[in-house]
Amino acid sequence: MPLDWRVEKMRLSKGRTQLRYNGFLTLEGIPAAAFDYRLGNRAALEW
């Protein structure tokens, strides 16, 4: 399968432990501490 780095729409799972980058790439195991990093009043991963 060829690499596909194109972003269609990133989505955060309901449990906030996975970030779906596209149909080819999903980042798993996101620790809860990652949501402590804030941009204004929202967590950076929620943007």
PDB file of N, CA, C, O and CB in Angstrom:
ATOM      1  N   MET A   1       0.850  -1.182   0.000  1.00  0.00           N
ATOM      2  CA  MET A   1       0.000   0.000   0.000  1.00  0.00           C
ATOM      3  C   MET A   1       0.891   1.239   0.000  1.00  0.00           C
ATOM      4  O   MET A   1       1.784   1.343   0.841  1.00  0.00           O
ATOM      5  CB  MET A   1      -0.964   0.002   1.227  1.00  0.00           C
ATOM      6  N   PRO A   2       0.677   2.169  -0.906  1.00  0.00           N
ATOM      7  CA  PRO A   2       1.508   3.381  -0.948  1.00  0.00           C
ATOM      8  C   PRO A   2       1.187   4.319   0.218  1.00  0.00           C
ATOM      9  O   PRO A   2       0.067   4.348   0.730  1.00  0.00           O
ATOM     10  CB  PRO A   2       1.307   4.120  -2.285  1.00  0.00           C
ATOM     11  N   LEU A   3       2.203   5.082   0.619  1.00  0.00           N
ATOM     12  CA  LEU A   3       2.012   6.054   1.695  1.00  0.00           C
ATOM     13  C   LEU A   3       1.120   7.193   1.224  1.00  0.00           C
ATOM     14  O   LEU A   3       1.248   7.671   0.097  1.00  0.00           O
ATOM     15  CB  LEU A   3       3.367   6.603   2.182  1.00  0.00           C
ATOM     16  N   ASP A   4       0.225   7.616   2.088  1.00  0.00           N
ATOM     17  CA  ASP A   4      -0.675   8.718   1.769  1.00  0.00           C
ATOM     18  C   ASP A   4      -0.688   9.666   2.956  1.00  0.00           C
ATOM     19  O   ASP A   4      -1.281   9.356   3.989  1.00  0.00           O
ATOM     20  CB  ASP A   4      -2.119   8.206   1.435  1.00  0.00           C
ATOM     21  N   TRP A   5      -0.041  10.820   2.823  1.00  0.00           N
ATOM     22  CA  TRP A   5       0.061  11.789   3.911  1.00  0.00           C
ATOM     23  C   TRP A   5      -0.967  12.910   3.779  1.00  0.00           C
ATOM     24  O   TRP A   5      -0.992  13.825   4.602  1.00  0.00           O
ATOM     25  CB  TRP A   5       1.459  12.376   3.955  1.00  0.00           C
ATOM     26  N   ARG A   6      -1.807  12.847   2.759  1.00  0.00           N
ATOM     27  CA  ARG A   6      -2.808  13.892   2.541  1.00  0.00           C
ATOM     28  C   ARG A   6      -3.850  13.854   3.660  1.00  0.00           C
ATOM     29  O   ARG A   6      -4.362  12.791   4.010  1.00  0.00           O
ATOM     30  CB  ARG A   6      -3.491  13.720   1.155  1.00  0.00           C
ATOM     31  N   VAL A   7      -4.151  15.019   4.211  1.00  0.00           N
ATOM     32  CA  VAL A   7      -5.141  15.119   5.279  1.00  0.00           C
ATOM     33  C   VAL A   7      -6.499  15.393   4.667  1.00  0.00           C
ATOM     34  O   VAL A   7      -6.675  16.384   3.959  1.00  0.00           O
ATOM     35  CB  VAL A   7      -4.763  16.225   6.294  1.00  0.00           C
ATOM     36  N   GLU A   8      -7.458  14.524   4.933  1.00  0.00           N
ATOM     37  CA  GLU A   8      -8.821  14.747   4.476  1.00  0.00           C
ATOM     38  C   GLU A   8      -9.596  15.474   5.570  1.00  0.00           C
ATOM     39  O   GLU A   8     -10.097  16.576   5.344  1.00  0.00           O
ATOM     40  CB  GLU A   8      -9.513  13.405   4.102  1.00  0.00           C
ATOM     41  N   LYS A   9      -9.696  14.882   6.731  1.00  0.00           N
ATOM     42  CA  LYS A   9     -10.292  15.521   7.891  1.00  0.00           C
ATOM     43  C   LYS A   9      -9.863  14.729   9.115  1.00  0.00           C
ATOM     44  O   LYS A   9     -10.163  13.541   9.235  1.00  0.00           O
ATOM     45  CB  LYS A   9     -11.854  15.596   7.774  1.00  0.00           C
ATOM     46  N   MET A  10      -9.163  15.391  10.015  1.00  0.00           N
ATOM     47  CA  MET A  10      -8.729  14.707  11.226  1.00  0.00           C
ATOM     48  C   MET A  10      -9.901  14.635  12.195  1.00  0.00           C
ATOM     49  O   MET A  10     -10.672  15.584  12.341  1.00  0.00           O
ATOM     50  CB  MET A  10      -7.515  15.430  11.875  1.00  0.00           C
ATOM     51  N   ARG A  11     -10.016  13.488  12.850  1.00  0.00           N
ATOM     52  CA  ARG A  11     -11.094  13.285  13.816  1.00  0.00           C
ATOM     53  C   ARG A  11     -10.534  12.651  15.082  1.00  0.00           C
ATOM     54  O   ARG A  11      -9.673  11.773  15.032  1.00  0.00           O
ATOM     55  CB  ARG A  11     -12.215  12.402  13.215  1.00  0.00           C
ATOM     56  N   LEU A  12     -11.034  13.107  16.193  1.00  0.00           N
ATOM     57  CA  LEU A  12     -10.659  12.580  17.491  1.00  0.00           C
ATOM     58  C   LEU A  12     -11.737  11.592  17.925  1.00  0.00           C
ATOM     59  O   LEU A  12     -12.926  11.892  17.816  1.00  0.00           O
ATOM     60  CB  LEU A  12     -10.476  13.724  18.540  1.00  0.00           C
ATOM     61  N   SER A  13     -11.337  10.417  18.415  1.00  0.00           N
ATOM     62  CA  SER A  13     -12.320   9.420  18.833  1.00  0.00           C
ATOM     63  C   SER A  13     -13.085   9.905  20.059  1.00  0.00           C
ATOM     64  O   SER A  13     -12.642  10.819  20.754  1.00  0.00           O
ATOM     65  CB  SER A  13     -11.635   8.074  19.130  1.00  0.00           C
ATOM     66  N   LYS A  14     -14.231   9.291  20.318  1.00  0.00           N
ATOM     67  CA  LYS A  14     -15.053   9.683  21.457  1.00  0.00           C
ATOM     68  C   LYS A  14     -14.313   9.484  22.778  1.00  0.00           C
ATOM     69  O   LYS A  14     -14.490  10.263  23.714  1.00  0.00           O
ATOM     70  CB  LYS A  14     -16.353   8.889  21.463  1.00  0.00           C
ATOM     71  N   GLY A  15     -13.492   8.453  22.852  1.00  0.00           N
ATOM     72  CA  GLY A  15     -12.717   8.201  24.060  1.00  0.00           C
ATOM     73  C   GLY A  15     -11.470   9.067  24.170  1.00  0.00           C
ATOM     74  O   GLY A  15     -10.747   9.008  25.164  1.00  0.00           O
ATOM     75  N   ARG A  16     -11.223   9.879  23.130  1.00  0.00           N
ATOM     76  CA  ARG A  16     -10.085  10.796  23.054  1.00  0.00           C
ATOM     77  C   ARG A  16      -8.739  10.076  23.214  1.00  0.00           C
ATOM     78  O   ARG A  16      -7.808  10.615  23.811  1.00  0.00           O
ATOM     79  CB  ARG A  16     -10.221  11.872  24.122  1.00  0.00           C
ATOM     80  N   THR A  17      -8.649   8.862  22.677  1.00  0.00           N
ATOM     81  CA  THR A  17      -7.387   8.124  22.711  1.00  0.00           C
ATOM     82  C   THR A  17      -6.840   7.862  21.321  1.00  0.00           C
ATOM     83  O   THR A  17      -5.722   7.364  21.185  1.00  0.00           O
ATOM     84  CB  THR A  17      -7.569   6.813  23.438  1.00  0.00           C
ATOM     85  N   GLN A  18      -7.604   8.187  20.281  1.00  0.00           N
ATOM     86  CA  GLN A  18      -7.174   7.983  18.903  1.00  0.00           C
ATOM     87  C   GLN A  18      -7.432   9.240  18.085  1.00  0.00           C
ATOM     88  O   GLN A  18      -8.433   9.930  18.276  1.00  0.00           O
ATOM     89  CB  GLN A  18      -7.897   6.775  18.279  1.00  0.00           C
ATOM     90  N   LEU A  19      -6.513   9.522  17.174  1.00  0.00           N
ATOM     91  CA  LEU A  19      -6.667  10.628  16.240  1.00  0.00           C
ATOM     92  C   LEU A  19      -6.561  10.040  14.843  1.00  0.00           C
ATOM     93  O   LEU A  19      -5.506   9.540  14.453  1.00  0.00           O
ATOM     94  CB  LEU A  19      -5.592  11.756  16.480  1.00  0.00           C
ATOM     95  N   ARG A  20      -7.657  10.102  14.086  1.00  0.00           N
ATOM     96  CA  ARG A  20      -7.662   9.577  12.720  1.00  0.00           C
ATOM     97  C   ARG A  20      -7.199  10.681  11.789  1.00  0.00           C
ATOM     98  O   ARG A  20      -7.892  11.683  11.611  1.00  0.00           O
ATOM     99  CB  ARG A  20      -9.078   9.053  12.309  1.00  0.00           C
ATOM    100  N   TYR A  21      -6.033  10.497  11.199  1.00  0.00           N
ATOM    101  CA  TYR A  21      -5.406  11.474  10.307  1.00  0.00           C
ATOM    102  C   TYR A  21      -6.027  11.396   8.920  1.00  0.00           C
ATOM    103  O   TYR A  21      -6.370  12.419   8.327  1.00  0.00           O
ATOM    104  CB  TYR A  21      -3.884  11.243  10.226  1.00  0.00           C
ATOM    105  N   ASN A  22      -6.167  10.191   8.412  1.00  0.00           N
ATOM    106  CA  ASN A  22      -6.858   9.899   7.158  1.00  0.00           C
ATOM    107  C   ASN A  22      -7.166   8.400   7.164  1.00  0.00           C
ATOM    108  O   ASN A  22      -6.969   7.749   8.190  1.00  0.00           O
ATOM    109  CB  ASN A  22      -5.988  10.316   5.893  1.00  0.00           C
ATOM    110  N   GLY A  23      -7.632   7.843   6.076  1.00  0.00           N
ATOM    111  CA  GLY A  23      -7.963   6.425   6.031  1.00  0.00           C
ATOM    112  C   GLY A  23      -6.758   5.525   6.163  1.00  0.00           C
ATOM    113  O   GLY A  23      -6.909   4.339   6.455  1.00  0.00           O
ATOM    114  N   PHE A  24      -5.568   6.052   5.958  1.00  0.00           N
ATOM    115  CA  PHE A  24      -4.333   5.283   5.997  1.00  0.00           C
ATOM    116  C   PHE A  24      -3.652   5.343   7.366  1.00  0.00           C
ATOM    117  O   PHE A  24      -2.995   4.382   7.764  1.00  0.00           O
ATOM    118  CB  PHE A  24      -3.385   5.782   4.931  1.00  0.00           C
ATOM    119  N   LEU A  25      -3.796   6.445   8.085  1.00  0.00           N
ATOM    120  CA  LEU A  25      -3.028   6.664   9.309  1.00  0.00           C
ATOM    121  C   LEU A  25      -3.929   7.048  10.475  1.00  0.00           C
ATOM    122  O   LEU A  25      -4.704   8.001  10.386  1.00  0.00           O
ATOM    123  CB  LEU A  25      -1.980   7.745   9.087  1.00  0.00           C
ATOM    124  N   THR A  26      -3.818   6.292  11.577  1.00  0.00           N
ATOM    125  CA  THR A  26      -4.516   6.587  12.818  1.00  0.00           C
ATOM    126  C   THR A  26      -3.504   6.552  13.942  1.00  0.00           C
ATOM    127  O   THR A  26      -2.770   5.575  14.094  1.00  0.00           O
ATOM    128  CB  THR A  26      -5.678   5.583  13.075  1.00  0.00           C
ATOM    129  N   LEU A  27      -3.460   7.615  14.730  1.00  0.00           N
ATOM    130  CA  LEU A  27      -2.561   7.676  15.879  1.00  0.00           C
ATOM    131  C   LEU A  27      -3.329   7.201  17.100  1.00  0.00           C
ATOM    132  O   LEU A  27      -4.398   7.727  17.411  1.00  0.00           O
ATOM    133  CB  LEU A  27      -1.998   9.121  16.094  1.00  0.00           C
ATOM    134  N   GLU A  28      -2.777   6.191  17.803  1.00  0.00           N
ATOM    135  CA  GLU A  28      -3.454   5.611  18.959  1.00  0.00           C
ATOM    136  C   GLU A  28      -2.638   5.829  20.220  1.00  0.00           C
ATOM    137  O   GLU A  28      -1.442   6.115  20.162  1.00  0.00           O
ATOM    138  CB  GLU A  28      -3.708   4.116  18.744  1.00  0.00           C
ATOM    139  N   GLY A  29      -3.294   5.690  21.351  1.00  0.00           N
ATOM    140  CA  GLY A  29      -2.606   5.762  22.632  1.00  0.00           C
ATOM    141  C   GLY A  29      -2.284   7.178  23.070  1.00  0.00           C
ATOM    142  O   GLY A  29      -1.254   7.403  23.704  1.00  0.00           O
ATOM    143  N   ILE A  30      -3.135   8.132  22.749  1.00  0.00           N
ATOM    144  CA  ILE A  30      -2.908   9.518  23.143  1.00  0.00           C
ATOM    145  C   ILE A  30      -3.165   9.627  24.649  1.00  0.00           C
ATOM    146  O   ILE A  30      -4.275   9.348  25.101  1.00  0.00           O
ATOM    147  CB  ILE A  30      -3.832  10.505  22.331  1.00  0.00           C
ATOM    148  N   PRO A  31      -2.161  10.026  25.430  1.00  0.00           N
ATOM    149  CA  PRO A  31      -2.351  10.111  26.879  1.00  0.00           C
ATOM    150  C   PRO A  31      -3.230  11.302  27.262  1.00  0.00           C
ATOM    151  O   PRO A  31      -3.294  12.294  26.536  1.00  0.00           O
ATOM    152  CB  PRO A  31      -0.997  10.214  27.583  1.00  0.00           C
ATOM    153  N   ALA A  32      -3.895  11.199  28.391  1.00  0.00           N
ATOM    154  CA  ALA A  32      -4.770  12.271  28.870  1.00  0.00           C
ATOM    155  C   ALA A  32      -3.982  13.556  29.113  1.00  0.00           C
ATOM    156  O   ALA A  32      -4.538  14.647  28.996  1.00  0.00           O
ATOM    157  CB  ALA A  32      -5.487  11.841  30.159  1.00  0.00           C
ATOM    158  N   ALA A  33      -2.705  13.445  29.448  1.00  0.00           N
ATOM    159  CA  ALA A  33      -1.872  14.623  29.707  1.00  0.00           C
ATOM    160  C   ALA A  33      -1.717  15.485  28.456  1.00  0.00           C
ATOM    161  O   ALA A  33      -1.421  16.674  28.572  1.00  0.00           O
ATOM    162  CB  ALA A  33      -0.493  14.194  30.217  1.00  0.00           C
ATOM    163  N   ALA A  34      -1.908  14.924  27.272  1.00  0.00           N
ATOM    164  CA  ALA A  34      -1.800  15.702  26.037  1.00  0.00           C
ATOM    165  C   ALA A  34      -2.885  16.773  25.964  1.00  0.00           C
ATOM    166  O   ALA A  34      -2.710  17.777  25.274  1.00  0.00           O
ATOM    167  CB  ALA A  34      -1.890  14.778  24.814  1.00  0.00           C
ATOM    168  N   PHE A  35      -3.992  16.579  26.658  1.00  0.00           N
ATOM    169  CA  PHE A  35      -5.083  17.547  26.638  1.00  0.00           C
ATOM    170  C   PHE A  35      -4.850  18.686  27.629  1.00  0.00           C
ATOM    171  O   PHE A  35      -5.639  19.630  27.681  1.00  0.00           O
ATOM    172  CB  PHE A  35      -6.401  16.854  26.948  1.00  0.00           C
ATOM    173  N   ASP A  36      -3.783  18.609  28.407  1.00  0.00           N
ATOM    174  CA  ASP A  36      -3.424  19.709  29.301  1.00  0.00           C
ATOM    175  C   ASP A  36      -2.790  20.862  28.541  1.00  0.00           C
ATOM    176  O   ASP A  36      -2.769  21.990  29.033  1.00  0.00           O
ATOM    177  CB  ASP A  36      -2.473  19.220  30.384  1.00  0.00           C
ATOM    178  N   TYR A  37      -2.272  20.591  27.343  1.00  0.00           N
ATOM    179  CA  TYR A  37      -1.691  21.642  26.504  1.00  0.00           C
ATOM    180  C   TYR A  37      -2.838  22.419  25.877  1.00  0.00           C
ATOM    181  O   TYR A  37      -3.631  21.850  25.126  1.00  0.00           O
ATOM    182  CB  TYR A  37      -0.736  21.047  25.401  1.00  0.00           C
ATOM    183  N   ARG A  38      -2.935  23.683  26.168  1.00  0.00           N
ATOM    184  CA  ARG A  38      -4.072  24.496  25.753  1.00  0.00           C
ATOM    185  C   ARG A  38      -3.674  25.610  24.793  1.00  0.00           C
ATOM    186  O   ARG A  38      -2.591  26.185  24.900  1.00  0.00           O
ATOM    187  CB  ARG A  38      -4.747  25.087  26.961  1.00  0.00           C
ATOM    188  N   LEU A  39      -4.557  25.900  23.866  1.00  0.00           N
ATOM    189  CA  LEU A  39      -4.467  27.057  22.976  1.00  0.00           C
ATOM    190  C   LEU A  39      -5.698  27.894  23.281  1.00  0.00           C
ATOM    191  O   LEU A  39      -6.784  27.620  22.769  1.00  0.00           O
ATOM    192  CB  LEU A  39      -4.390  26.640  21.432  1.00  0.00           C
ATOM    193  N   GLY A  40      -5.531  28.895  24.100  1.00  0.00           N
ATOM    194  CA  GLY A  40      -6.684  29.671  24.574  1.00  0.00           C
ATOM    195  C   GLY A  40      -7.393  28.849  25.643  1.00  0.00           C
ATOM    196  O   GLY A  40      -6.783  28.470  26.642  1.00  0.00           O
ATOM    197  N   ASN A  41      -8.675  28.574  25.437  1.00  0.00           N
ATOM    198  CA  ASN A  41      -9.423  27.801  26.425  1.00  0.00           C
ATOM    199  C   ASN A  41      -9.724  26.386  25.960  1.00  0.00           C
ATOM    200  O   ASN A  41     -10.462  25.666  26.633  1.00  0.00           O
ATOM    201  CB  ASN A  41     -10.709  28.502  26.757  1.00  0.00           C
ATOM    202  N   ARG A  42      -9.168  25.965  24.815  1.00  0.00           N
ATOM    203  CA  ARG A  42      -9.404  24.606  24.290  1.00  0.00           C
ATOM    204  C   ARG A  42      -8.101  23.842  24.209  1.00  0.00           C
ATOM    205  O   ARG A  42      -7.035  24.429  24.019  1.00  0.00           O
ATOM    206  CB  ARG A  42     -10.073  24.656  22.899  1.00  0.00           C
ATOM    207  N   ALA A  43      -8.188  22.529  24.355  1.00  0.00           N
ATOM    208  CA  ALA A  43      -7.026  21.676  24.192  1.00  0.00           C
ATOM    209  C   ALA A  43      -6.587  21.705  22.721  1.00  0.00           C
ATOM    210  O   ALA A  43      -7.428  21.766  21.824  1.00  0.00           O
ATOM    211  CB  ALA A  43      -7.337  20.222  24.656  1.00  0.00           C
ATOM    212  N   ALA A  44      -5.298  21.663  22.480  1.00  0.00           N
ATOM    213  CA  ALA A  44      -4.776  21.748  21.116  1.00  0.00           C
ATOM    214  C   ALA A  44      -5.313  20.618  20.224  1.00  0.00           C
ATOM    215  O   ALA A  44      -5.533  20.830  19.032  1.00  0.00           O
ATOM    216  CB  ALA A  44      -3.247  21.709  21.139  1.00  0.00           C
ATOM    217  N   LEU A  45      -5.524  19.431  20.785  1.00  0.00           N
ATOM    218  CA  LEU A  45      -6.021  18.311  19.980  1.00  0.00           C
ATOM    219  C   LEU A  45      -7.500  18.440  19.641  1.00  0.00           C
ATOM    220  O   LEU A  45      -7.986  17.744  18.749  1.00  0.00           O
ATOM    221  CB  LEU A  45      -5.784  17.010  20.708  1.00  0.00           C
ATOM    222  N   GLU A  46      -8.213  19.298  20.321  1.00  0.00           N
ATOM    223  CA  GLU A  46      -9.638  19.486  20.037  1.00  0.00           C
ATOM    224  C   GLU A  46      -9.871  20.473  18.898  1.00  0.00           C
ATOM    225  O   GLU A  46     -10.988  20.545  18.387  1.00  0.00           O
ATOM    226  CB  GLU A  46     -10.359  19.966  21.286  1.00  0.00           C
ATOM    227  N   TRP A  47      -8.878  21.224  18.488  1.00  0.00           N
ATOM    228  CA  TRP A  47      -9.028  22.161  17.393  1.00  0.00           C
ATOM    229  C   TRP A  47      -9.260  21.369  16.171  1.00  0.00           C
ATOM    230  O   TRP A  47      -9.422  21.935  15.090  1.00  0.00           O
ATOM    231  CB  TRP A  47      -7.816  23.081  17.236  1.00  0.00           C
TER     232      TRP A  47
END
